[in-house]
C-alpha cells in the first residue's frame, strides 16, 4: 500500500508542477505562439494526469476496502 501512496504523492507533485507551468505560461501574454502551443500541450498533459489521479484514487479505495474485508474475515476465523 505504501507504493500506492508514494505513487499518489509523486503524481500530486507532478500535477502541481504542471499547473504552475501552465499558469506561468498563461500569465506571460507577450509569449509567442510557440509558447501558447507549449501551454496547450502542458494543459493536455495536466488533464491526463488528473484523469490518472482519479483512476488511481478509485483503485486505491477499492484495494483498501478489499484489504479491510480480508482482514476482517481473517480476524473472524481466528476468533472462532
Secondary structure, DSSP 8 states (H G I E B T S, - for coil): -HHHHHHHHHHHHHHHHHHHHHHHHHH-TTS-HHHHHHHHHHHHHHHHHHHHHHHHHHHHHHHHHHHHHHHHHHHHHHH-
